[in-house]
Amino acid sequence: MKKQLLAILSILPAYLFAQNNTSVVNPNANVPYPASSSSSRTDQAIYPYKSGVTYNPELYKKHPGYSAVLIGKTFYDLQTNASVGRRVLLHDASQISAVWTTSSIGEANWPTRGTGYNHKATATWPAAVNNRLESQRTGWPSIGILEKAGTKYEFVMGHVSATGGWIMSKNAAIGSSTFGNETTVLLQQNSKVAIWGRAASNNKSIIHLVSNYFADVANGVPLVKIKGVSSPSTYCRSMDGGLTWDKQFITLPGYDSTRVVAGGGDNYAIDVKDSIVAIVIGGIGEDVALYKSTNNGNTFNRTVVEEFPFSPFTKKFIPNATPQKTADGAFDVIIGNDNKVHVFFGRTFVSDEDTTDDSYNFYPGTAQLVHWAEGWDSVNVCGLAKDYDQSGTLDITKETTSFLDASGNLPSGVASATRYGSAALVSFPSSSMDVNGNLYVIYSAPHELAISPFNANYRDIYVSFSKDGGLTWTIGQNITATAYGVISNKENVFASAAKRCDNYLHLIYQEDDLPGTNLQNNGNSNTHPNDENRIMYRAIPVSDILGNVVGDPVSVNKIIADPKIFFVSQNQPNPFNSETNAIIYMRDGSDLNLTVTDIAGKIIRTESLGYHAAGNHSITINADGLTSGLYLYTLTNKQYSITKKMQVK
């Protein structure tokens, strides 16, 4: 990975944009970080955003409340380290395929992890899927279309994290859930581990892939270094549908130690259209570079989307008072109808006043998404977090921007730590385009009025659109808001949109009961138990988006709080032999009772667990008197009950 992030500084104020739409991060969010105080400043004196940006909050209007469909489930909840990738395909006749990383159980290391796949062939989706396609553990799937003898079919590629390389699976025709021909591709010698792939095809026989090397020298995974770049991002190509790969793990032009120190997992994105290949690579403290080929990847031309003037960024003095803008590493790229390339990424900032080591400071509280179009010499703002209460500040809790320390402990003074790696507050872009050339980008941003039990802001999925190729944007309609002024109190993140729209913008995303992920944010605090997450699908009418009627809920200041008095995690381990544990969070103290029933509802056991004060507790359930099989356990007090499923071996 990249240089050590030793000191994570204060929340950088989100800058004032055109139209005088102020969105400033609440200075109280600075508490966990050893930094100077936050202050507001205009952007124009620092970097040349294009003029004409429009910010249209559309607050206090009735939200249509577009329905969401549950298409998948997963206990493994980290869908990406940065860039989400293209995980939704819109086929002819409105057929849709989607993939994600799934795991059917929540045991340590998620042994059933792999590619979740679902396909809508009619007006409705099949039942939600939680099983993997592959016969072995994979992750980070890509999906694409291939053609043979006039028949279109699908391929998926999930990485093998233990050894590197990918499992490629193919079905016989689009929509078939039977993926045979499972083969391992792009393995390397000498324990090198290339993973985190993003694959795309030309819908015929050519597959292009960009990935990154993982290193763990202490555990026998060597550091790969190419052209002076540690753990570099590389490019691979197959001309025959993945049977052979004529280009394997090559670095692209200009990707060397003169500009790059180290690669980063998922700090890249790829799109393919006919013979055109567009790859974007960048990250914190790096140039954002577009590599474009018009001959199926035989040659690439490099264009600097945004230069980082201190590259290569190692031991370069940048004052904390004047941090330098950079990308947060979460990208998307799309080739438009006119073959022009569009790039999107989250914004963050860096500084470094101690050049005696390899550490630096970055600013996770920046709240802006930017867009660049081929031929431009600067970027344009296309996404922001909203000032829902119109207070002039973006009221984000310090829990939202905090991260666990190296030992997995919470920083002092916070109830949880829910930041997504190095991502900015506004991040995880995914773009789409309709037949008229209208451009859409969806992204995730925290909702300042929706607060979790552990005092972190929940995120929603927003959409911005441009009718003029990105010169002007209407920014931030809330897709995942519900109708009639109700805030759902769900974490909506890792959204991926189908590359093209018909009459709808098609997207999937992960819905969670708590902000953050179990993998990154639970640690020793037990503030993000390993519960089953939901993969959701939505179709938003493009006429509503372009008409700017999606908006936000009416009376958003009136928050309807989550009525549950406690939160219960899925028990671990599950299945279990002798005993298992579930983490509960109590909003208020109360007496608790445990009831165990069989799957038919027959009561097997009831017991009083006594009084539990507000906060976190671990509940132990033993298997005494239980034979092998499925059971339900229910925790109740006088007002509320929560039921979960468990399995005894």
MARVOMAR-726938 format. One line per 2 residues: number of its first residue (from 0); their letters; for each residue x, y, z of C-alpha. Coordinates in pm, 1 decimal. Layout:
% residues N
NUM	A	X,Y,Z | ...
END
This chain:
% residues 649
0	MK	0.0,0.0,0.0 | 93.6,362.4,2.7
2	KQ	302.9,551.4,253.3 | 204.4,522.8,616.3
4	LL	-71.5,762.4,723.6 | 85.6,836.6,1058.5
6	AI	-94.0,1156.9,1152.3 | -444.2,1216.3,1024.8
8	LS	-513.4,1581.8,1058.5 | -824.6,1783.2,1124.8
10	IL	-1129.5,1797.3,909.1 | -1054.3,2032.6,625.7
12	PA	-1342.5,2271.0,569.0 | -1543.7,2189.6,260.7
14	YL	-1482.2,2486.5,42.2 | -1728.8,2747.0,-75.6
16	FA	-1838.7,2681.3,-430.1 | -2003.1,2883.1,-706.6
18	QN	-2352.0,3018.1,-638.0 | -2241.9,3088.3,-276.8
20	NT	-2360.2,2750.5,-151.7 | -2167.0,2715.4,173.0
22	SV	-2100.2,2370.3,312.0 | -1850.5,2381.5,597.4
24	VN	-1760.9,2083.8,810.8 | -1850.1,2129.5,1175.2
26	PN	-1532.1,2220.2,1367.6 | -1640.6,1980.5,1644.6
28	AN	-1547.6,1697.4,1410.6 | -1182.3,1793.8,1461.1
30	VP	-1160.0,1658.2,1812.7 | -994.3,1318.5,1746.5
32	YP	-719.4,1463.4,1532.8 | -415.0,1662.9,1645.1
34	AS	-462.1,1959.2,1417.5 | -508.5,2330.2,1387.1
36	SS	-862.7,2464.6,1399.3 | -1087.2,2451.3,1096.8
38	SS	-1175.3,2764.4,905.1 | -1368.5,2853.4,592.0
40	RT	-1209.3,2982.1,275.2 | -1305.5,3018.7,-87.8
42	DQ	-1179.8,2774.7,-346.0 | -1107.0,3013.6,-630.0
44	AI	-775.1,3132.7,-492.6 | -650.7,2776.1,-456.7
46	YP	-755.5,2583.6,-765.9 | -939.2,2679.4,-1084.3
48	YK	-1278.1,2509.0,-1083.7 | -1482.3,2579.1,-1392.3
50	SG	-1760.9,2828.4,-1348.7 | -2129.3,2753.5,-1381.8
52	VT	-2170.8,2488.7,-1113.6 | -2526.7,2479.4,-985.2
54	YN	-2619.3,2338.8,-648.1 | -2988.2,2267.0,-614.2
56	PE	-3069.9,2117.1,-274.7 | -3446.5,2110.7,-336.6
58	LY	-3515.1,2077.4,33.0 | -3862.5,2044.4,181.7
60	KK	-4025.9,1889.7,-122.8 | -4215.5,1563.0,-129.6
62	HP	-3978.0,1283.5,-219.5 | -4119.4,1012.3,-450.4
64	GY	-3973.4,739.6,-230.6 | -3848.6,508.8,-505.1
66	SA	-3875.6,147.3,-398.2 | -3568.1,-65.7,-346.0
68	VL	-3548.0,-437.3,-424.8 | -3343.4,-679.2,-216.5
70	IG	-3135.6,-882.3,-463.4 | -2854.2,-1014.1,-244.4
72	KT	-2719.4,-1064.0,105.1 | -2368.8,-1081.7,245.6
74	FY	-2188.9,-1105.2,577.3 | -1873.1,-978.3,407.2
76	DL	-1932.7,-604.8,390.9 | -1621.8,-442.0,237.6
78	QT	-1708.9,-414.8,-131.7 | -1405.0,-202.7,-219.4
80	NA	-1104.9,-19.8,-75.7 | -1170.5,281.8,-300.1
82	SV	-1315.4,265.7,-654.0 | -1635.0,60.8,-671.1
84	GR	-1614.7,-61.3,-1030.6 | -1883.3,-153.7,-1282.1
86	RV	-2090.2,-429.8,-1122.6 | -2423.2,-380.3,-1301.8
88	LL	-2498.3,-463.0,-1665.5 | -2807.1,-337.0,-1848.7
90	HD	-2881.2,-577.2,-2133.1 | -3135.2,-551.2,-2413.7
92	AS	-3503.9,-571.4,-2321.0 | -3418.6,-420.1,-1980.7
94	QI	-3256.8,-737.4,-1852.9 | -3012.6,-660.8,-1574.1
96	SA	-2724.5,-856.2,-1419.4 | -2544.0,-762.9,-1099.6
98	VW	-2248.7,-896.0,-899.7 | -2101.4,-822.9,-558.1
100	TT	-1876.3,-986.2,-299.7 | -2091.5,-1216.9,-89.0
102	SS	-2050.8,-1450.7,206.1 | -2329.4,-1672.5,333.9
104	IG	-2186.7,-1695.4,686.0 | -2010.3,-1459.0,921.3
106	EA	-1733.6,-1684.6,1049.8 | -1377.2,-1559.0,1079.7
108	NW	-1217.8,-1493.4,739.6 | -1553.7,-1554.5,569.8
110	PT	-1469.1,-1895.5,419.1 | -1774.1,-1890.5,187.9
112	RG	-1678.9,-1553.9,35.8 | -1715.7,-1526.0,-340.7
114	TG	-1911.7,-1370.1,-625.4 | -2279.7,-1308.3,-564.8
116	YN	-2479.6,-1294.3,-890.2 | -2840.8,-1213.2,-965.7
118	HK	-3022.0,-1146.8,-1292.8 | -3357.0,-987.4,-1371.4
120	AT	-3504.5,-1137.4,-1689.1 | -3864.8,-1025.4,-1637.5
122	AT	-4041.8,-748.8,-1451.3 | -3929.2,-882.7,-1113.0
124	WP	-3604.4,-1000.4,-958.9 | -3561.3,-1357.0,-830.7
126	AA	-3512.2,-1420.5,-459.6 | -3214.5,-1255.8,-291.1
128	VN	-2886.4,-1445.3,-336.1 | -2622.2,-1509.2,-68.7
130	NR	-2432.6,-1802.3,-220.4 | -2120.7,-1766.3,-433.1
132	LE	-2071.4,-1876.2,-792.7 | -1724.4,-2021.7,-743.9
134	SQ	-1619.8,-2340.7,-569.3 | -1347.6,-2159.5,-374.8
136	RT	-1299.7,-1834.3,-186.0 | -1280.1,-1522.6,-407.0
138	GW	-1362.1,-1151.6,-387.2 | -1382.3,-820.6,-573.0
140	PS	-1581.4,-948.4,-874.6 | -1599.4,-793.0,-1220.2
142	IG	-1867.2,-881.7,-1473.9 | -1867.4,-843.6,-1850.8
144	IL	-2010.7,-973.0,-2177.6 | -1839.7,-1196.2,-2430.9
146	EK	-1957.8,-1338.5,-2762.9 | -1890.3,-1669.9,-2934.2
148	AG	-2049.3,-1794.1,-3258.3 | -2305.9,-1516.1,-3238.1
150	TK	-2414.1,-1597.4,-2880.9 | -2365.2,-1342.5,-2604.0
152	YE	-2275.8,-1472.3,-2259.7 | -2135.0,-1336.8,-1934.1
154	FV	-1807.9,-1380.3,-1749.8 | -1715.5,-1295.6,-1393.2
156	MG	-1367.0,-1263.6,-1245.0 | -1307.0,-1271.9,-869.5
158	HV	-959.9,-1252.5,-719.7 | -795.5,-1526.4,-512.3
160	SA	-652.9,-1327.6,-224.0 | -433.2,-1604.9,-82.3
162	TG	-229.5,-1670.5,-396.3 | -319.8,-1388.8,-633.8
164	GW	-476.0,-1433.5,-974.6 | -840.9,-1468.8,-1064.6
166	IM	-1110.0,-1730.6,-1092.9 | -1291.5,-1679.3,-1423.2
168	SK	-1638.1,-1827.1,-1459.8 | -1867.0,-1815.1,-1763.4
170	NA	-2231.3,-1894.8,-1826.9 | -2382.1,-2028.4,-2149.9
172	AI	-2604.0,-1726.8,-2214.6 | -2685.1,-1392.2,-2057.1
174	GS	-2890.1,-1444.3,-1744.7 | -2800.3,-1804.7,-1679.9
176	ST	-2712.0,-1855.7,-1313.9 | -2506.3,-2165.0,-1401.9
178	FG	-2145.8,-2051.1,-1436.9 | -1936.2,-2342.0,-1557.0
180	NE	-1590.3,-2344.8,-1710.4 | -1434.5,-2221.8,-1386.4
182	TT	-1066.1,-2159.9,-1454.5 | -781.0,-1991.6,-1271.6
184	VL	-609.0,-1720.9,-1474.5 | -310.3,-1488.7,-1437.8
186	LQ	-132.7,-1672.8,-1160.9 | 230.6,-1574.3,-1107.3
188	QN	542.0,-1741.6,-970.8 | 748.2,-1669.5,-658.9
190	SK	449.6,-1598.5,-431.7 | 360.8,-1271.7,-604.0
192	VA	1.8,-1171.7,-527.2 | -186.2,-954.3,-775.8
194	IW	-546.2,-889.6,-668.2 | -819.4,-619.3,-656.8
196	GR	-887.4,-648.2,-1029.1 | -1120.0,-441.8,-1246.0
198	AA	-1202.0,-617.8,-1572.0 | -1399.6,-492.5,-1871.8
200	SN	-1466.4,-632.9,-2218.6 | -1548.2,-505.4,-2565.9
202	NK	-1858.8,-731.3,-2560.0 | -1689.4,-967.0,-2806.2
204	SI	-1369.8,-1153.2,-2721.0 | -1127.3,-900.9,-2568.1
206	IH	-1091.1,-858.0,-2190.9 | -887.3,-580.5,-2029.2
208	LV	-790.0,-584.9,-1661.9 | -616.8,-345.1,-1424.1
210	SN	-507.1,-460.1,-1078.8 | -261.8,-401.7,-795.9
212	YF	4.1,-604.1,-614.6 | -41.1,-689.2,-248.7
214	AD	261.4,-728.9,-20.8 | 301.7,-879.3,326.3
216	VA	671.3,-954.2,361.7 | 640.0,-1078.9,720.7
218	NG	399.9,-1349.9,604.8 | 582.6,-1452.7,290.5
220	VP	416.6,-1226.5,32.1 | 705.8,-1037.0,-131.2
222	LV	704.1,-672.3,-225.9 | 680.8,-636.7,-603.5
224	KI	861.7,-337.6,-749.6 | 844.0,-239.3,-1118.1
226	KG	1014.1,70.7,-1259.2 | 1081.4,182.7,-904.1
228	VS	713.4,170.7,-798.0 | 631.1,-47.1,-496.9
230	SP	317.0,-262.1,-525.2 | 238.4,-114.3,-866.3
232	ST	-88.3,-111.2,-1056.2 | -58.0,-307.2,-1380.6
234	YC	-250.5,-392.8,-1697.9 | -339.9,-731.6,-1851.5
236	RS	-518.9,-824.4,-2175.8 | -679.3,-1133.1,-2329.2
238	MD	-775.2,-1146.9,-2696.4 | -963.0,-1479.0,-2674.1
240	GG	-1214.5,-1440.6,-2393.6 | -971.7,-1515.3,-2112.4
242	LT	-824.7,-1840.8,-2243.6 | -480.5,-1682.4,-2284.1
244	WD	-338.3,-1343.7,-2187.1 | -94.2,-1182.9,-2429.0
246	KQ	-25.3,-884.1,-2200.4 | 41.9,-973.7,-1838.6
248	FI	110.5,-729.6,-1555.0 | 267.7,-449.9,-1756.1
250	TL	295.7,-92.9,-1630.8 | 144.3,179.4,-1844.6
252	PG	344.8,469.2,-1998.8 | 480.4,718.8,-1747.9
254	YD	383.3,502.3,-1450.5 | 723.2,495.9,-1282.5
256	ST	914.0,629.2,-984.5 | 954.9,973.3,-1140.0
258	RV	587.8,1037.5,-1048.4 | 467.1,746.8,-831.2
260	VA	597.7,604.8,-502.8 | 358.4,310.4,-459.7
262	GG	34.6,175.3,-597.8 | -284.1,136.3,-398.8
264	GD	-555.2,-129.5,-402.7 | -861.8,-12.3,-600.4
266	NY	-705.5,328.0,-679.2 | -805.0,288.7,-1045.2
268	AI	-1099.9,243.8,-1278.3 | -1151.1,109.5,-1630.9
270	DV	-1402.1,140.9,-1913.7 | -1404.6,-19.0,-2259.8
272	KD	-1605.0,72.7,-2569.7 | -1535.5,-118.9,-2890.2
274	SI	-1160.8,-66.5,-2952.4 | -1128.3,217.5,-2697.3
276	VA	-984.9,144.6,-2352.8 | -980.5,409.1,-2078.6
278	IV	-794.2,348.0,-1750.9 | -756.1,600.9,-1469.7
280	IG	-490.7,552.3,-1201.9 | -412.9,780.2,-909.1
282	GI	-440.4,813.9,-536.3 | -348.7,1030.5,-241.7
284	GE	-40.4,1235.0,-325.2 | -31.3,1129.8,-691.3
286	DV	-116.9,1261.6,-1033.9 | -456.3,1154.6,-1161.2
288	AL	-362.4,1002.3,-1497.0 | -580.5,882.3,-1783.1
290	YK	-440.4,608.0,-2006.1 | -637.7,588.3,-2329.7
292	ST	-599.6,337.3,-2611.5 | -787.1,343.9,-2941.4
294	NN	-643.8,13.4,-3066.1 | -763.3,-239.9,-2807.2
296	GN	-475.9,-181.0,-2569.5 | -185.6,-221.9,-2811.9
298	TF	-65.2,128.6,-2721.5 | -174.4,386.0,-2464.4
300	NR	-145.3,763.9,-2445.2 | -113.5,923.8,-2100.9
302	TV	-303.9,1242.0,-2012.5 | -267.3,1410.7,-1674.5
304	VE	-617.9,1479.8,-1547.0 | -488.9,1658.5,-1239.5
306	EF	-123.8,1706.4,-1155.2 | 0.5,1666.7,-801.4
308	PF	289.4,1917.0,-798.8 | 481.5,1736.8,-522.5
310	SP	506.2,1400.3,-701.4 | 669.3,1171.6,-619.3
312	FT	521.5,1244.2,-278.0 | 777.8,1135.5,-24.7
314	KK	938.5,1367.6,230.0 | 810.9,1678.3,53.7
316	FI	734.6,1974.4,278.8 | 371.4,2091.2,256.8
318	PN	258.5,2322.6,539.5 | -48.9,2227.1,739.7
320	AT	-173.2,2581.1,688.6 | -183.0,2533.5,311.1
322	PQ	-256.8,2166.0,240.7 | -237.3,2045.4,-119.2
324	KT	-541.2,1912.9,-303.5 | -532.8,1553.9,-425.6
326	AD	-762.5,1267.4,-518.7 | -884.1,1028.9,-248.2
328	GA	-825.9,724.5,-471.3 | -1191.5,644.2,-545.5
330	FD	-1243.4,684.5,-921.9 | -1484.3,615.1,-1200.2
332	VI	-1431.2,654.3,-1575.5 | -1677.2,635.4,-1862.2
334	IG	-1636.5,664.5,-2239.5 | -1917.6,883.0,-2370.3
336	ND	-2135.0,846.3,-2678.7 | -1893.8,1078.0,-2861.0
338	NK	-1592.6,869.9,-2741.8 | -1486.4,1147.4,-2504.7
340	VH	-1365.7,1018.1,-2167.5 | -1510.0,1143.4,-1838.3
342	VF	-1335.6,1095.6,-1502.3 | -1479.1,1129.1,-1150.2
344	FG	-1307.0,1117.7,-811.3 | -1336.2,1221.7,-449.0
346	RT	-1135.0,1514.8,-321.0 | -905.7,1520.3,-22.3
348	FV	-596.4,1719.2,84.3 | -251.0,1635.7,219.9
350	SD	23.5,1808.9,411.0 | 359.3,1708.1,557.3
352	ED	558.2,1922.8,798.4 | 780.5,1638.9,919.8
354	TT	993.9,1519.0,629.9 | 1217.0,1296.0,841.9
356	DD	993.6,991.7,783.9 | 755.2,852.6,522.7
358	SY	435.4,958.3,697.1 | 205.3,1239.4,590.3
360	NF	-127.0,1394.6,687.4 | -453.1,1369.2,498.3
362	YP	-793.1,1526.1,549.4 | -1088.0,1284.9,549.6
364	GT	-1348.8,1553.7,611.2 | -1339.1,1707.0,264.0
366	AQ	-1686.8,1695.8,112.5 | -1671.9,1727.1,-263.8
368	LV	-1672.2,1510.7,-575.8 | -1511.2,1636.5,-896.8
370	HW	-1544.0,1565.3,-1269.3 | -1308.0,1603.9,-1563.4
372	AE	-1381.1,1564.5,-1934.1 | -1128.0,1490.0,-2204.5
374	GW	-983.7,1813.3,-2339.5 | -1030.9,2010.6,-2019.0
376	DS	-743.6,2168.7,-1826.1 | -919.0,2166.1,-1486.3
378	VN	-1192.5,1986.1,-1296.0 | -1549.8,2076.0,-1206.8
380	VC	-1747.1,2008.8,-888.1 | -2021.7,1751.7,-940.5
382	GL	-2104.8,1627.3,-590.1 | -2142.4,1771.3,-240.8
384	AK	-2283.4,1675.9,97.4 | -2596.0,1870.4,189.2
386	DY	-2656.3,2125.0,457.5 | -3000.9,1985.8,537.9
388	DQ	-3078.5,2209.5,832.4 | -2958.2,2519.4,642.6
390	SG	-2733.0,2615.5,933.5 | -2438.8,2713.3,715.2
392	TL	-2233.7,2419.2,842.0 | -2223.9,2054.7,750.0
394	DI	-2279.8,1894.9,1089.9 | -2079.1,1574.6,1070.2
396	TK	-1990.2,1392.8,1390.4 | -1631.2,1313.5,1472.1
398	ET	-1724.1,942.7,1468.4 | -1795.8,972.8,1095.0
400	TS	-1439.3,1075.4,1012.9 | -1257.6,869.7,1278.0
402	FL	-1070.6,545.6,1213.8 | -941.9,272.0,1444.0
404	DA	-577.5,287.7,1545.6 | -321.0,27.4,1438.8
406	SG	-421.8,-194.5,1732.8 | -790.3,-182.8,1646.1
408	NL	-885.6,56.5,1924.4 | -1112.1,361.3,1909.8
410	PS	-956.8,708.0,1930.3 | -1032.8,883.6,2255.6
412	GV	-1360.2,1068.4,2287.2 | -1563.9,883.1,2024.1
414	AS	-1835.1,616.3,2045.5 | -1733.3,456.2,1714.1
416	AT	-1499.4,506.5,1418.8 | -1671.9,469.7,1082.0
418	RY	-1450.1,623.1,816.1 | -1402.9,418.1,498.8
420	GS	-1025.5,391.1,466.0 | -887.3,703.0,299.6
422	AA	-1213.3,801.0,132.9 | -1339.1,1155.9,161.9
424	LV	-1684.0,1231.7,301.8 | -1818.6,1252.0,-54.5
426	SF	-1683.3,959.5,-252.1 | -1738.0,625.9,-430.1
428	PS	-1851.5,771.0,-766.1 | -2019.7,564.6,-1038.2
430	SS	-2128.2,722.2,-1366.2 | -2380.7,654.1,-1640.3
432	MD	-2495.2,811.8,-1969.3 | -2820.0,800.0,-2167.1
434	VN	-2870.1,795.4,-2545.4 | -2897.6,1175.5,-2550.5
436	GN	-2556.8,1218.2,-2390.5 | -2691.6,1330.1,-2053.6
438	LY	-2435.7,1242.7,-1788.3 | -2516.7,1106.1,-1441.1
440	VI	-2296.8,1031.8,-1142.5 | -2404.1,864.4,-820.1
442	YS	-2203.2,885.4,-500.5 | -2222.7,830.0,-125.7
444	AP	-2228.5,1112.4,129.4 | -2321.8,1139.3,498.4
446	HE	-2663.1,1273.3,598.6 | -2615.0,1532.9,869.2
448	LA	-2952.8,1462.4,1033.4 | -2934.5,1081.2,1039.9
450	IS	-2731.0,954.3,1336.8 | -2652.4,591.9,1426.0
452	PF	-2672.3,438.6,1774.9 | -2295.6,490.9,1797.7
454	NA	-2319.5,860.7,1703.0 | -2198.5,837.9,1340.8
456	NY	-2375.6,989.6,1041.6 | -2552.3,747.1,812.6
458	RD	-2479.2,778.6,440.6 | -2721.6,807.9,150.8
460	IY	-2675.4,763.2,-224.4 | -2708.0,1082.9,-428.2
462	VS	-2726.5,1153.9,-800.2 | -2605.1,1458.5,-993.4
464	FS	-2665.3,1517.5,-1362.0 | -2533.8,1731.4,-1645.5
466	KD	-2699.0,1802.7,-1978.5 | -2392.9,1971.5,-2130.4
468	GG	-2112.5,1722.0,-2088.8 | -2027.6,1830.9,-1736.4
470	LT	-1988.5,2207.0,-1787.3 | -2272.6,2259.3,-1540.1
472	WT	-2417.7,2017.6,-1289.0 | -2738.0,1993.8,-1090.3
474	IG	-2602.1,1840.5,-775.3 | -2715.7,1598.5,-511.7
476	QN	-3066.7,1455.6,-539.1 | -3108.8,1192.9,-267.3
478	IT	-3188.0,854.9,-424.4 | -3215.1,649.1,-106.4
480	AT	-3434.1,889.9,87.8 | -3782.3,765.2,169.0
482	AY	-4111.3,945.4,114.1 | -4306.7,1164.2,357.7
484	GV	-4018.6,1302.6,557.1 | -3894.1,977.3,708.9
486	IS	-3518.4,933.6,739.8 | -3448.5,562.7,703.2
488	NK	-3143.3,538.3,932.4 | -2965.6,292.2,705.7
490	EN	-2610.7,304.6,575.8 | -2617.2,319.3,195.6
492	VF	-2276.7,288.9,30.2 | -2068.3,122.6,-245.8
494	AS	-2317.1,213.2,-519.6 | -2253.2,96.2,-876.4
496	AA	-2454.6,215.2,-1175.0 | -2508.6,48.7,-1509.4
498	KR	-2295.3,226.2,-1767.6 | -2592.6,315.6,-1985.9
500	CD	-2947.0,424.1,-1905.7 | -3268.3,337.2,-2084.4
502	NY	-3563.2,518.2,-1928.5 | -3409.7,449.4,-1589.3
504	LH	-3084.0,487.9,-1405.8 | -3008.2,137.7,-1275.2
506	LI	-2795.0,92.7,-964.8 | -2709.2,-145.2,-683.4
508	YQ	-2561.6,-60.1,-343.8 | -2499.0,-211.4,-1.4
510	ED	-2740.3,-134.5,280.8 | -2624.4,-178.9,639.8
512	DL	-2778.4,-116.4,980.4 | -2468.7,71.1,1098.1
514	PG	-2220.4,309.3,931.9 | -1881.4,170.2,835.1
516	TN	-1790.2,-195.5,787.3 | -1720.3,-483.7,1019.5
518	LQ	-1388.7,-550.2,848.0 | -1250.9,-197.5,883.9
520	NN	-1443.4,-44.1,1173.4 | -1525.1,-307.0,1436.2
522	GN	-1182.7,-378.9,1582.0 | -1180.1,-418.0,1959.6
524	SN	-1478.8,-189.9,2010.5 | -1756.5,-423.1,1887.5
526	TH	-1933.0,-118.0,1747.2 | -1986.3,-282.0,1408.5
528	PN	-2084.0,-648.1,1457.7 | -2069.4,-885.1,1161.4
530	DE	-2435.0,-871.7,1061.7 | -2579.2,-969.6,727.6
532	NR	-2582.9,-674.9,487.9 | -2828.7,-625.4,203.8
534	IM	-2751.4,-568.1,-163.7 | -3024.9,-341.8,-297.6
536	YR	-3132.8,-248.4,-649.9 | -3313.7,68.0,-757.7
538	AI	-3431.8,203.7,-1089.0 | -3478.0,581.7,-1092.9
540	PV	-3665.6,737.6,-1388.5 | -3424.6,960.7,-1578.0
542	SD	-3714.5,1198.2,-1648.2 | -3745.4,1255.5,-1273.3
544	IL	-3371.2,1308.9,-1235.1 | -3354.7,1553.8,-1526.0
546	GN	-3668.0,1725.1,-1399.6 | -3495.8,1764.1,-1062.5
548	VV	-3797.4,1621.3,-882.6 | -3616.0,1348.5,-687.3
550	GD	-3510.2,1608.3,-433.0 | -3527.6,1517.3,-65.0
552	PV	-3793.6,1429.9,193.1 | -4041.6,1692.4,302.5
554	SV	-3973.0,1837.5,648.6 | -3635.6,1677.0,677.4
556	NK	-3574.5,1852.8,1008.1 | -3831.8,1626.5,1174.0
558	II	-3632.9,1310.7,1228.8 | -3823.8,995.5,1311.1
560	AD	-3582.0,807.1,1531.7 | -3516.7,437.7,1496.5
562	PK	-3767.2,282.4,1741.3 | -3546.9,-12.5,1836.4
564	IF	-3422.3,16.5,2190.7 | -3133.3,-217.0,2120.9
566	FV	-2925.9,-347.1,1834.5 | -2834.5,-716.6,1813.6
568	SQ	-2557.5,-862.8,1601.1 | -2557.1,-1198.6,1430.6
570	NQ	-2416.4,-1459.6,1667.5 | -2056.1,-1572.4,1618.9
572	PN	-1953.1,-1840.0,1547.6 | -2242.2,-1960.6,1337.8
574	PF	-2280.7,-2259.1,1296.9 | -2151.2,-2353.9,1644.5
576	NS	-2103.9,-2662.2,1861.4 | -2110.2,-2566.5,2227.9
578	ET	-2170.3,-2193.4,2261.6 | -2194.2,-1875.8,2056.7
580	NA	-2199.9,-1503.4,2131.5 | -2402.5,-1205.8,2008.8
582	II	-2315.3,-841.4,2066.3 | -2600.9,-615.9,2175.6
584	YM	-2613.9,-239.9,2203.2 | -2861.5,-94.2,2454.0
586	RD	-2992.2,257.4,2399.1 | -3130.3,250.3,2752.2
588	GS	-3090.2,8.3,3039.3 | -3353.3,-264.4,3081.3
590	DL	-3414.7,-627.1,3176.1 | -3359.7,-873.8,2893.9
592	NL	-3499.9,-1218.1,2823.1 | -3372.9,-1481.1,2581.0
594	TV	-3603.4,-1722.8,2398.6 | -3479.5,-2004.7,2174.1
596	TD	-3726.4,-2172.4,1936.1 | -3696.7,-2426.4,1660.6
598	IA	-3758.4,-2322.3,1302.3 | -4128.6,-2412.8,1336.3
600	GK	-4165.6,-2174.8,1630.9 | -4174.9,-2430.0,1914.8
602	II	-4017.9,-2282.3,2228.1 | -3710.5,-2479.9,2332.0
604	RT	-3578.3,-2257.0,2607.9 | -3648.5,-1928.0,2784.1
606	ES	-3425.5,-1756.8,3034.9 | -3387.2,-1423.2,3206.5
608	LG	-3061.0,-1245.0,3132.5 | -3116.6,-985.8,3403.6
610	YH	-3069.3,-610.5,3386.9 | -2832.8,-466.6,3125.3
612	AA	-2724.6,-103.9,3137.0 | -2698.4,119.8,2830.5
614	GN	-2401.8,33.3,2608.9 | -2242.1,-277.7,2459.0
616	HS	-2278.7,-628.4,2599.7 | -2193.9,-980.7,2486.4
618	IT	-2469.8,-1242.4,2523.8 | -2369.5,-1609.5,2536.5
620	IN	-2603.3,-1876.9,2401.2 | -2510.6,-2238.0,2471.8
622	AD	-2614.5,-2546.1,2278.0 | -2727.9,-2748.2,2581.0
624	GL	-3028.6,-2957.6,2481.8 | -3013.1,-2851.3,2118.0
626	TS	-2966.4,-3104.7,1841.2 | -2810.8,-3017.0,1505.4
628	GL	-3027.1,-2782.9,1301.9 | -3158.1,-2428.3,1261.8
630	YL	-3299.4,-2228.8,1552.7 | -3422.5,-1876.6,1624.0
632	YT	-3308.9,-1673.6,1921.7 | -3509.0,-1373.4,2039.9
634	LT	-3400.2,-1101.7,2280.6 | -3683.0,-902.8,2439.2
636	NK	-3763.5,-645.1,2699.5 | -4107.0,-508.8,2792.2
638	QY	-4140.1,-313.6,2467.2 | -3915.3,-455.6,2196.9
640	SI	-3789.0,-781.9,2056.1 | -3529.1,-876.1,1796.4
642	TK	-3499.7,-1223.5,1642.3 | -3199.7,-1378.2,1466.6
644	KM	-3132.4,-1719.8,1314.4 | -2858.6,-1953.4,1438.3
646	QV	-2737.2,-2301.1,1344.7 | -2610.6,-2576.6,1570.6
648	K	-2370.3,-2823.3,1413.2
END
